[in-house]
Amino acid sequence: MEFLVFFAVSFVVFQVFGFLTYKYEVSWLSTDYVWLGLAATTIFFYAQKAEQDYARQQLPNYVSHLSQMRQMAESTVQQKINTLDIMHQYGPADGLTGSNEYRPEIMNLTHRIQGFTGNLQEPDWPDRMEDFFDCTKFSAGLIHDATKLVATDLCDSFALVRASRDKKNDLAKEAEDGLLSAVEIHIYPLFFALGLAIRLGRTTADFRRKWPEKKACPATAELGGNEPEPDALP
């Protein structure tokens, strides 16, 4: 309601100004900078509010997506531990060649994975995964293609979690209402009301300034017309 009252008061004030100061054409033309500037800032504000509303609508989807990525990563970790156990039991695909290096590498990679599985029990681990998982360190020193593939799959799985988490956090930050937003939501409608009132005042000034010209047009047309010649006497 206060916005309507502010607009009504501003409207009356600038209508009076426009009616009384209509001859100051340059001054009223310069008000374009004022009301257009106010309108531009208002458009910018409402564009931000539209993006904020969109973020709020999308946030539940990304919360659900992050939960899915998290479950997938946890499942992948357990699958890779089981895979490494089978690989250690049966040895390399090319027989016993290189098994002296192959099995220790499997054990080393298994220990690396087990080193961070305890962190996966915490509900907030996606938010602090950088504290316990570094793909570069995790896959460092691997020689065999099979172990490299296991490390790559795990790195890809955690990369999906990180990407989903970052997107969710960005949307949450964008959707959050801060103090500035609370102030803006009261100020920018006032800007719009003031800009509209100024423009309507200029319209009144323009109309009043040009009205005498419009009023004189019909008379000018009549004076400039051809008068009929008197009939000739017989």
C-alpha positions as CSV (number, residue, x, y, z in Angstrom):
1,M,0.0,0.0,0.0
2,E,2.8,2.4,0.8
3,F,4.0,2.1,-2.8
4,L,0.6,3.1,-4.2
5,V,0.5,6.1,-1.8
6,F,4.1,7.1,-2.8
7,F,3.1,6.9,-6.5
8,A,-0.1,8.9,-6.0
9,V,1.8,11.6,-4.2
10,S,4.6,11.7,-6.7
11,F,2.0,11.7,-9.5
12,V,0.2,14.7,-8.1
13,V,3.4,16.6,-7.4
14,F,4.8,16.2,-10.9
15,Q,1.5,16.8,-12.6
16,V,1.5,20.2,-10.8
17,F,5.1,20.9,-11.9
18,G,4.3,19.9,-15.4
19,F,1.2,22.1,-15.5
20,L,3.0,25.1,-14.1
21,T,6.4,24.8,-15.7
22,Y,5.5,23.5,-19.1
23,K,7.4,26.3,-20.9
24,Y,10.8,25.0,-19.5
25,E,11.1,22.5,-22.4
26,V,14.8,21.8,-22.0
27,S,14.4,21.1,-18.3
28,W,11.6,18.6,-18.9
29,L,13.6,17.0,-21.7
30,S,16.5,16.5,-19.3
31,T,14.2,14.5,-16.9
32,D,14.5,11.6,-19.4
33,Y,17.9,10.9,-17.9
34,V,16.3,10.7,-14.5
35,W,13.3,8.5,-15.2
36,L,15.1,6.3,-17.6
37,G,17.9,5.7,-15.1
38,L,15.4,4.8,-12.4
39,A,13.6,2.5,-14.8
40,A,16.9,0.8,-15.8
41,T,17.9,0.1,-12.2
42,T,14.4,-1.3,-11.6
43,I,14.7,-3.6,-14.6
44,F,18.1,-4.8,-13.3
45,F,16.6,-5.5,-9.9
46,Y,13.7,-7.5,-11.2
47,A,16.0,-9.4,-13.5
48,Q,17.9,-10.4,-10.4
49,K,14.7,-11.4,-8.6
50,A,13.7,-13.6,-11.6
51,E,17.1,-15.4,-11.5
52,Q,16.7,-15.8,-7.7
53,D,13.2,-17.3,-8.2
54,Y,14.6,-19.6,-10.9
55,A,17.4,-20.7,-8.5
56,R,14.8,-21.5,-5.8
57,Q,12.8,-23.7,-8.2
58,Q,15.9,-25.6,-9.5
59,L,17.6,-26.0,-6.1
60,P,15.5,-29.1,-5.0
61,N,16.4,-30.8,-8.3
62,Y,20.2,-30.3,-7.7
63,V,19.9,-31.4,-4.0
64,S,18.4,-34.7,-5.3
65,H,21.0,-34.9,-8.1
66,L,23.8,-34.5,-5.5
67,S,22.3,-37.2,-3.4
68,Q,22.3,-39.6,-6.4
69,M,25.9,-38.7,-7.3
70,R,26.9,-39.3,-3.7
71,Q,25.3,-42.7,-3.6
72,M,26.9,-43.6,-6.9
73,A,30.3,-42.6,-5.7
74,E,29.9,-44.6,-2.4
75,S,28.7,-47.7,-4.4
76,T,31.6,-47.3,-6.9
77,V,34.1,-47.2,-4.0
78,Q,32.9,-50.6,-2.7
79,Q,32.7,-52.0,-6.2
80,K,36.4,-51.1,-6.8
81,I,37.5,-52.6,-3.6
82,N,35.8,-55.9,-4.6
83,T,37.4,-55.6,-8.1
84,L,40.8,-55.1,-6.7
85,D,40.4,-58.0,-4.4
86,I,39.5,-60.3,-7.3
87,M,42.4,-58.8,-9.3
88,H,44.8,-59.6,-6.4
89,Q,43.5,-63.1,-6.1
90,Y,43.8,-64.1,-9.7
91,G,46.8,-62.1,-10.8
92,P,47.3,-60.2,-14.0
93,A,45.6,-61.1,-17.2
94,D,48.9,-62.1,-18.9
95,G,49.6,-64.8,-16.3
96,L,52.4,-64.6,-13.7
97,T,54.4,-62.1,-15.7
98,G,54.9,-59.0,-13.6
99,S,52.9,-60.4,-10.7
100,N,55.5,-59.4,-8.3
101,E,54.9,-55.7,-9.1
102,Y,51.2,-56.1,-10.0
103,R,49.9,-57.5,-6.7
104,P,51.8,-54.9,-4.5
105,E,50.3,-52.2,-6.6
106,I,46.9,-53.6,-6.1
107,M,47.4,-53.7,-2.4
108,N,48.7,-50.1,-2.4
109,L,45.7,-48.9,-4.3
110,T,43.4,-50.8,-2.0
111,H,44.9,-49.2,1.0
112,R,44.5,-45.8,-0.6
113,I,40.8,-46.4,-1.1
114,Q,40.3,-47.8,2.4
115,G,42.1,-44.7,3.7
116,F,39.1,-42.5,2.9
117,T,36.2,-44.8,3.1
118,G,35.7,-43.8,6.8
119,N,35.0,-40.2,5.6
120,L,32.2,-41.5,3.4
121,Q,30.2,-42.4,6.5
122,E,29.8,-38.7,7.4
123,P,26.6,-37.1,5.9
124,D,28.4,-33.9,4.8
125,W,31.4,-35.5,3.1
126,P,30.6,-34.0,-0.4
127,D,31.2,-30.5,1.2
128,R,34.6,-31.4,2.4
129,M,35.8,-34.1,0.0
130,E,38.9,-32.1,-0.9
131,D,40.1,-32.7,2.6
132,F,40.5,-36.5,2.0
133,F,40.4,-37.1,-1.8
134,D,42.9,-35.7,-4.2
135,C,42.8,-37.5,-7.6
136,T,46.4,-36.6,-8.4
137,K,47.8,-38.1,-5.2
138,F,45.3,-41.0,-5.3
139,S,46.4,-42.2,-8.8
140,A,50.1,-41.2,-8.5
141,G,52.7,-43.9,-9.2
142,L,50.3,-46.5,-10.8
143,I,51.9,-48.5,-13.6
144,H,49.5,-51.2,-14.8
145,D,46.5,-50.4,-17.0
146,A,44.1,-52.3,-14.8
147,T,44.9,-50.3,-11.6
148,K,45.0,-47.1,-13.6
149,L,41.5,-47.8,-14.9
150,V,40.2,-48.4,-11.3
151,A,41.8,-45.1,-10.2
152,T,40.3,-43.3,-13.2
153,D,36.8,-44.6,-12.6
154,L,37.0,-43.5,-8.9
155,C,38.3,-40.0,-9.9
156,D,35.5,-39.6,-12.4
157,S,32.9,-40.6,-9.9
158,F,34.2,-38.1,-7.3
159,A,34.4,-35.4,-10.0
160,L,30.7,-35.8,-10.7
161,V,30.0,-35.4,-7.0
162,R,32.1,-32.2,-6.9
163,A,30.4,-30.7,-10.0
164,S,26.9,-31.5,-8.6
165,R,27.9,-30.1,-5.2
166,D,29.3,-26.9,-6.7
167,K,26.2,-26.3,-8.8
168,K,23.9,-26.9,-5.8
169,N,25.9,-24.5,-3.7
170,D,25.8,-21.9,-6.4
171,L,22.0,-22.2,-6.6
172,A,21.7,-22.1,-2.9
173,K,23.7,-18.9,-2.7
174,E,21.8,-17.3,-5.5
175,A,18.4,-18.2,-3.9
176,E,19.4,-17.0,-0.5
177,D,17.7,-13.8,0.7
178,G,20.2,-11.4,2.4
179,L,19.9,-8.0,4.0
180,L,20.5,-6.3,0.7
181,S,17.7,-8.1,-1.0
182,A,15.3,-7.2,1.8
183,V,16.2,-3.6,1.3
184,E,16.1,-3.7,-2.4
185,I,12.6,-5.2,-2.5
186,H,11.3,-2.0,-0.8
187,I,13.5,0.5,-2.6
188,Y,13.3,-0.4,-6.3
189,P,9.4,-0.3,-6.5
190,L,9.7,3.3,-5.2
191,F,12.3,4.0,-7.9
192,F,9.8,2.7,-10.5
193,A,6.9,4.7,-9.1
194,L,9.1,7.9,-9.0
195,G,10.3,7.4,-12.6
196,L,6.8,6.8,-13.8
197,A,5.5,9.9,-12.0
198,I,8.3,12.0,-13.5
199,R,7.5,10.8,-17.0
200,L,3.8,11.5,-16.6
201,G,4.6,15.0,-15.4
202,R,6.7,15.5,-18.5
203,T,3.8,14.3,-20.6
204,T,1.5,16.9,-19.0
205,A,4.1,19.6,-19.7
206,D,4.5,18.5,-23.3
207,F,0.8,18.4,-23.9
208,R,0.2,21.8,-22.3
209,R,3.0,23.4,-24.3
210,K,1.7,22.1,-27.6
211,W,-2.0,22.5,-26.9
212,P,-2.2,26.1,-28.2
213,E,-0.7,25.0,-31.5
214,K,-3.3,22.3,-31.9
215,K,-6.0,24.7,-31.0
216,A,-4.9,27.2,-33.6
217,C,-4.7,24.7,-36.4
218,P,-8.4,24.7,-37.4
219,A,-8.6,28.5,-37.4
220,T,-5.5,28.7,-39.5
221,A,-7.0,26.3,-42.0
222,E,-10.1,28.3,-42.2
223,L,-8.3,31.6,-42.7
224,G,-6.0,30.1,-45.3
225,G,-8.9,28.5,-47.3
226,N,-10.3,30.0,-50.6
227,E,-13.4,32.0,-50.1
228,P,-16.1,31.6,-52.8
229,E,-16.3,34.5,-55.3
230,P,-19.5,36.5,-55.3
231,D,-22.0,35.5,-58.0
232,A,-21.8,37.8,-61.0
233,L,-24.7,40.2,-61.4
234,P,-27.0,39.6,-64.4
